[in-house]
Amino acid sequence: MGSQKLHSPLLLLACVLCGCLAAQGCLEKERTALLQLRDSFYHPRPANLSEWPTWVGEDCCQWAGASCQDEAPRRVVFVSIAFARKPELGGMVVNGSLFAALEELQELRLSNNQISRWIEPKGMLGLKKLTSVNLEENLLTEESVSWLFNLPSLTAVYLSSNRLKSSSTLKAFCGLKDLSSLHLSFNTMEGTIDPCVSNMRSLQVLFLQGNRLTGEIPSLSKLSSLRTLNLGQNRLSGVFYFSSLANLANLTGVSLVDNDKLEVETEHPAWAPSFQLEGGLLLSGCSLNRRSGRRIPSFLSTQKNMFLLALSRTSIQGTIPAWMLDNVANTLVLDGNSLSGPFPQLEGNRTRGLSLLDLSKNKIHGPMPQNMKSMLPEL
């Protein structure tokens, strides 16, 4: 009797400890779903388990590429499986029903896996807390990603380097009001940039480079959160007035490069920037300031620490101002223009960090400054 009294509290304590340890691991249904997802990357072959050395044991929260909530029950909130599908296996079909168990999932990364489509995509619609999806470097079409448009919790979508063909995909994302980062670069999207983009007030990053988009750039003046804009390597046309960006105080980088039918005007109407383009400005291959004498953009004198400035093949004229060498921190590319006059004098004792300078195919003449090596030691 006394022995039973002694052992009962110990037994109770053991049960409590076992319960705590169980609570620390992941749910069995989530563990099973992850294993089935892993195996699907090898279909129709069996999975090569040697490539998944950490995917053993009962606690999937400890597996590489999976993370869970800190508190119990420890639900899976992050899944990252990239470069898993072997090229010789061809396109992959993802079974959306496998995600039905991952109800707390917040971030999903499945890039570089030759994913061509989803079956049972309704299984994805239960991911009400999903905020970030990375499906870059796959084989996805518009139909394959339509389930994304029904997840209003999304704040970041990465679909670059897929097989999206229509600008209607971009229009569909306009319905996600909390979307802050949208990457659709290097697809083959045709059509215009829908004006609905003007109302995406949460947008901070918009990457549409490397497509076949045509027409004019819609107004972006209301996108007060915008930090990075990349519309380069498309077929855009019309006139883009840089003054429309004047009040976007968070803006740090703009690229409109290689839109040879696009005219960019920075001098009219008069304006003053509220931003600092620390990331850089890329306008190479555009027609710059045709209406204002092909001048070098005067607002650049206010941009004090640009990492990169690329104005190649923009037909600008005039002499290179000294402030341009002061304001660019790393790369200055001005080739293929009608710049003339002598190289600017480098005054003062301050060294510059410029490491690459391209002035080829211009009309610059005269000697280079004798203090060039000391003033531009990184060149």
C-alpha positions as CSV (number, residue, x, y, z in Angstrom):
1,M,0.0,0.0,0.0
2,G,2.8,2.4,0.9
3,S,4.6,1.4,-2.3
4,Q,1.6,2.4,-4.3
5,K,1.4,5.7,-2.6
6,L,5.1,6.3,-3.3
7,H,4.8,5.4,-7.0
8,S,1.5,7.1,-7.9
9,P,2.9,10.7,-7.8
10,L,6.0,9.5,-9.8
11,L,3.7,7.9,-12.3
12,L,1.6,11.1,-12.5
13,L,4.7,13.2,-13.0
14,A,6.0,10.8,-15.7
15,C,2.6,11.1,-17.5
16,V,2.8,14.9,-17.3
17,L,6.3,15.0,-18.7
18,C,5.4,12.7,-21.5
19,G,2.4,14.9,-22.4
20,C,4.7,18.0,-22.5
21,L,7.2,16.2,-24.7
22,A,4.4,15.1,-27.0
23,A,3.2,18.7,-27.2
24,Q,6.6,19.8,-28.3
25,G,6.6,17.7,-31.5
26,C,4.5,18.3,-34.6
27,L,1.1,16.9,-35.2
28,E,1.1,13.4,-36.8
29,K,-1.2,14.6,-39.7
30,E,1.2,17.4,-40.5
31,R,4.2,15.0,-40.4
32,T,2.4,12.6,-42.7
33,A,1.5,15.4,-45.1
34,L,5.1,16.6,-45.3
35,L,6.4,13.1,-46.0
36,Q,3.8,12.6,-48.8
37,L,4.8,16.0,-50.2
38,R,8.5,15.0,-50.2
39,D,7.8,11.7,-52.0
40,S,5.8,13.5,-54.7
41,F,8.9,15.3,-55.9
42,Y,10.3,11.9,-57.0
43,H,7.1,10.5,-58.7
44,P,7.0,8.1,-60.4
45,R,10.2,6.9,-58.7
46,P,10.6,6.1,-55.0
47,A,12.1,8.9,-52.9
48,N,15.8,9.0,-52.3
49,L,15.8,9.1,-48.6
50,S,19.6,9.8,-48.4
51,E,18.9,13.3,-49.7
52,W,16.7,14.0,-46.7
53,P,18.9,13.1,-43.7
54,T,17.1,15.2,-41.2
55,W,13.6,14.0,-42.2
56,V,13.5,11.2,-39.7
57,G,11.8,10.8,-36.3
58,E,8.5,11.9,-35.1
59,D,9.2,15.7,-34.7
60,C,8.9,17.3,-38.1
61,C,9.6,20.7,-36.5
62,Q,13.3,19.6,-36.4
63,W,13.5,18.8,-40.1
64,A,15.5,21.0,-42.5
65,G,13.0,23.1,-44.5
66,A,10.2,23.0,-41.9
67,S,9.5,25.2,-38.9
68,C,6.8,25.2,-36.3
69,Q,5.2,27.5,-33.8
70,D,7.0,27.9,-30.5
71,E,4.0,27.3,-28.4
72,A,2.0,24.0,-28.2
73,P,0.5,22.6,-30.2
74,R,3.5,23.2,-32.5
75,R,1.8,23.6,-35.8
76,V,3.9,23.8,-39.0
77,V,4.2,27.5,-40.2
78,F,7.1,27.3,-42.7
79,V,7.9,24.8,-45.5
80,S,10.8,25.2,-47.9
81,I,11.6,22.6,-50.6
82,A,13.7,23.9,-53.5
83,F,15.7,22.1,-56.2
84,A,14.2,18.7,-55.2
85,R,12.8,17.6,-58.5
86,K,15.4,16.1,-60.8
87,P,15.4,17.5,-64.4
88,E,15.1,14.0,-66.0
89,L,11.8,13.5,-64.3
90,G,10.2,16.3,-66.2
91,G,7.2,18.4,-65.1
92,M,5.7,17.9,-61.7
93,V,2.1,17.9,-60.6
94,V,1.4,19.0,-57.0
95,N,-1.5,17.6,-55.1
96,G,-3.1,20.5,-53.3
97,S,-5.0,18.1,-50.9
98,L,-1.6,17.4,-49.1
99,F,-1.8,20.9,-47.8
100,A,-5.2,20.6,-46.1
101,A,-3.5,19.4,-42.9
102,L,-1.2,22.5,-42.8
103,E,-3.8,24.9,-41.6
104,E,-1.4,27.2,-39.8
105,L,1.1,27.5,-42.7
106,Q,2.4,31.0,-43.2
107,E,5.3,30.7,-45.7
108,L,5.7,28.2,-48.6
109,R,8.7,27.9,-50.8
110,L,8.7,25.4,-53.7
111,S,11.0,27.1,-56.2
112,N,13.1,25.3,-58.9
113,N,11.1,22.1,-59.0
114,Q,9.6,22.0,-62.6
115,I,6.1,22.3,-61.1
116,S,3.7,22.5,-64.1
117,R,0.3,22.4,-62.4
118,W,-1.8,21.8,-59.3
119,I,-4.4,19.1,-58.9
120,E,-7.1,19.5,-56.3
121,P,-6.1,23.1,-55.7
122,K,-9.1,23.5,-53.4
123,G,-6.8,22.0,-50.8
124,M,-4.8,25.2,-50.8
125,L,-7.8,27.4,-50.0
126,G,-7.7,26.3,-46.4
127,L,-4.4,28.1,-45.9
128,K,-6.0,31.2,-44.5
129,K,-2.8,32.3,-42.7
130,L,-0.5,32.0,-45.7
131,T,1.4,35.3,-46.3
132,S,4.3,34.4,-48.5
133,V,4.5,32.0,-51.5
134,N,7.7,31.4,-53.6
135,L,7.1,29.4,-56.8
136,E,9.9,30.9,-58.9
137,E,11.8,28.9,-61.6
138,N,8.9,26.5,-62.3
139,L,6.7,25.7,-65.3
140,L,3.5,27.4,-64.1
141,T,0.8,28.9,-66.3
142,E,-2.1,31.3,-65.4
143,E,-4.5,28.4,-64.7
144,S,-1.9,26.7,-62.4
145,V,-1.7,29.7,-60.0
146,S,-5.4,30.8,-59.9
147,W,-5.8,29.5,-56.4
148,L,-3.5,32.2,-55.2
149,F,-6.1,34.9,-56.0
150,N,-8.4,33.4,-53.3
151,L,-5.9,33.9,-50.4
152,P,-6.4,37.5,-49.2
153,S,-3.8,37.0,-46.5
154,L,-1.0,37.0,-49.0
155,T,1.6,39.8,-48.7
156,A,4.4,38.4,-50.9
157,V,4.2,36.4,-54.1
158,Y,7.2,35.2,-56.1
159,L,6.3,33.8,-59.6
160,S,9.3,35.0,-61.7
161,S,10.7,32.6,-64.4
162,N,7.6,30.6,-65.1
163,R,5.3,30.4,-68.1
164,L,2.8,33.2,-67.4
165,K,1.6,34.6,-70.7
166,S,-1.1,37.2,-70.0
167,S,-1.1,40.4,-68.1
168,S,-4.5,39.3,-66.8
169,T,-2.4,37.5,-64.1
170,L,-1.2,40.9,-62.9
171,K,-4.8,42.3,-62.9
172,A,-5.9,39.3,-60.8
173,F,-3.4,40.2,-58.1
174,C,-4.9,43.7,-57.8
175,G,-7.7,42.0,-55.6
176,L,-5.2,41.2,-52.9
177,K,-5.3,44.4,-50.9
178,D,-2.5,43.5,-48.4
179,L,0.0,42.5,-51.1
180,S,3.3,44.2,-50.5
181,S,5.7,42.3,-52.8
182,L,4.9,41.0,-56.3
183,H,7.5,39.3,-58.5
184,L,6.4,38.4,-62.0
185,S,9.7,38.9,-63.9
186,F,11.0,36.8,-66.8
187,N,7.7,35.3,-67.9
188,T,6.2,36.0,-71.4
189,M,3.3,38.1,-70.3
190,E,1.7,40.2,-73.0
191,G,-0.8,43.0,-72.8
192,T,-0.9,46.2,-70.9
193,I,-0.3,47.0,-67.2
194,D,-3.8,47.3,-65.9
195,P,-4.6,50.6,-64.2
196,C,-5.8,48.7,-61.2
197,V,-2.1,48.6,-60.1
198,S,-2.6,52.3,-59.2
199,N,-4.8,51.2,-56.3
200,M,-2.5,48.6,-54.7
201,R,-1.7,50.9,-51.8
202,S,0.2,48.2,-49.8
203,L,2.6,47.5,-52.6
204,Q,6.3,48.0,-51.7
205,V,8.0,45.9,-54.4
206,L,6.8,45.4,-58.0
207,F,9.0,43.4,-60.4
208,L,7.7,43.0,-64.0
209,Q,11.0,43.0,-65.9
210,G,11.7,40.6,-68.8
211,N,8.2,40.3,-70.2
212,R,6.4,41.5,-73.3
213,L,4.2,44.2,-71.7
214,T,3.1,47.0,-74.0
215,G,1.3,50.4,-73.7
216,E,1.8,53.1,-71.2
217,I,2.7,52.9,-67.6
218,P,-0.3,53.7,-65.4
219,S,-0.2,56.3,-62.7
220,L,1.8,55.2,-59.7
221,S,1.5,58.4,-57.7
222,K,-0.8,56.9,-55.0
223,L,1.6,54.0,-54.2
224,S,3.0,55.7,-51.1
225,S,4.6,52.5,-49.8
226,L,6.5,51.7,-53.0
227,R,10.2,51.1,-52.5
228,T,11.4,49.2,-55.7
229,L,9.9,49.4,-59.2
230,N,11.3,47.3,-62.0
231,L,9.5,47.5,-65.4
232,G,12.7,46.9,-67.5
233,Q,13.1,44.8,-70.6
234,N,9.5,45.1,-71.8
235,R,7.9,46.9,-74.8
236,L,6.3,49.8,-73.0
237,S,5.6,53.0,-74.9
238,G,4.3,56.6,-74.4
239,V,5.7,59.2,-72.1
240,F,6.5,58.5,-68.4
241,Y,6.8,61.7,-66.3
242,F,9.2,61.1,-63.4
243,S,7.4,63.9,-61.5
244,S,4.6,61.4,-60.9
245,L,6.9,59.7,-58.4
246,A,7.8,62.9,-56.6
247,N,5.8,62.1,-53.4
248,L,6.8,58.5,-53.0
249,A,9.1,59.1,-50.1
250,N,10.0,55.4,-49.6
251,L,11.3,54.9,-53.1
252,T,14.8,53.5,-53.3
253,G,15.2,52.0,-56.8
254,V,13.7,52.3,-60.3
255,S,14.4,50.4,-63.5
256,L,12.8,51.1,-66.8
257,V,15.8,49.8,-68.8
258,D,15.5,48.6,-72.4
259,N,12.0,49.9,-73.2
260,D,13.1,51.4,-76.5
261,K,9.7,52.9,-77.3
262,L,9.3,54.5,-73.9
263,E,10.0,58.2,-73.5
264,V,11.1,59.3,-70.0
265,E,10.7,63.0,-69.0
266,T,12.4,64.2,-65.8
267,E,12.5,68.0,-66.3
268,H,8.8,68.9,-66.9
269,P,6.7,69.7,-65.1
270,A,8.9,71.2,-62.4
271,W,9.1,69.0,-59.3
272,A,11.3,68.1,-56.3
273,P,11.9,64.5,-55.1
274,S,11.0,63.3,-51.6
275,F,12.9,60.1,-52.1
276,Q,16.6,59.0,-52.2
277,L,17.3,56.4,-54.8
278,E,20.0,54.6,-52.8
279,G,19.5,51.4,-54.7
280,G,19.8,53.1,-58.1
281,L,18.2,54.3,-61.3
282,L,18.3,52.4,-64.6
283,L,17.0,54.1,-67.7
284,S,19.4,52.6,-70.3
285,G,17.8,52.1,-73.7
286,C,14.9,54.5,-73.1
287,S,14.4,57.9,-74.8
288,L,15.4,60.4,-72.1
289,N,14.3,64.0,-72.0
290,R,13.5,64.4,-75.7
291,R,11.2,67.3,-74.8
292,S,13.7,69.1,-72.7
293,G,16.9,69.2,-74.8
294,R,18.2,65.7,-73.9
295,R,19.5,67.1,-70.6
296,I,21.0,64.9,-67.9
297,P,18.2,64.6,-65.3
298,S,18.7,67.5,-62.9
299,F,17.0,65.8,-59.9
300,L,19.9,63.4,-59.8
301,S,22.0,66.1,-58.1
302,T,19.8,65.6,-55.0
303,Q,20.4,61.8,-54.9
304,K,23.4,61.6,-52.7
305,N,24.3,57.8,-52.5
306,M,23.1,55.9,-55.5
307,F,24.7,52.5,-55.7
308,L,24.0,52.3,-59.5
309,L,23.2,54.8,-62.2
310,A,22.7,53.5,-65.7
311,L,21.8,56.0,-68.5
312,S,23.3,54.2,-71.5
313,R,21.9,54.8,-75.0
314,T,19.4,57.4,-73.8
315,S,20.6,60.1,-76.3
316,I,21.5,62.6,-73.4
317,Q,23.8,65.5,-74.2
318,G,25.9,68.0,-72.4
319,T,28.9,67.7,-70.1
320,I,29.3,65.3,-67.2
321,P,28.7,67.2,-63.9
322,A,31.2,66.7,-61.1
323,W,28.3,65.9,-58.7
324,M,27.5,62.8,-60.7
325,L,30.8,61.2,-59.7
326,D,30.2,62.2,-56.1
327,N,26.7,60.8,-55.9
328,V,27.2,57.4,-57.4
329,A,28.6,54.9,-54.9
330,N,29.5,51.9,-57.1
331,T,28.6,51.8,-60.8
332,L,28.1,54.7,-63.3
333,V,27.2,53.7,-66.9
334,L,26.8,56.5,-69.5
335,D,28.0,54.8,-72.7
336,G,26.4,55.3,-76.1
337,N,25.2,59.0,-75.7
338,S,26.3,62.4,-77.0
339,L,28.1,63.6,-73.9
340,S,30.9,66.1,-74.7
341,G,33.4,68.3,-73.1
342,P,36.3,67.4,-70.8
343,F,36.1,64.9,-67.9
344,P,35.0,66.7,-64.8
345,Q,37.6,67.8,-62.3
346,L,37.7,65.9,-59.0
347,E,38.0,68.5,-56.3
348,G,38.5,68.3,-52.5
349,N,40.2,65.5,-50.5
350,R,37.2,63.1,-50.3
351,T,37.7,59.8,-52.1
352,R,34.8,58.2,-54.0
353,G,33.8,54.6,-53.9
354,L,33.1,54.3,-57.7
355,S,34.3,51.0,-59.0
356,L,33.0,50.9,-62.5
357,L,32.7,53.8,-64.9
358,D,31.7,53.5,-68.6
359,L,31.9,56.6,-70.8
360,S,32.5,54.8,-74.1
361,K,30.9,55.9,-77.4
362,N,30.5,59.6,-76.4
363,K,32.3,62.8,-77.5
364,I,34.4,63.5,-74.4
365,H,37.8,65.0,-75.1
366,G,40.8,66.3,-73.3
367,P,43.1,64.8,-70.6
368,M,41.9,62.7,-67.7
369,P,42.4,64.3,-64.2
370,Q,45.8,63.7,-62.8
371,N,44.3,63.0,-59.3
372,M,42.0,60.4,-60.7
373,K,43.8,57.5,-59.0
374,S,43.7,59.1,-55.6
375,M,40.1,60.4,-55.9
376,L,38.7,57.1,-57.3
377,P,40.9,54.5,-55.6
378,E,38.3,51.7,-56.2
379,L,37.9,52.3,-59.9
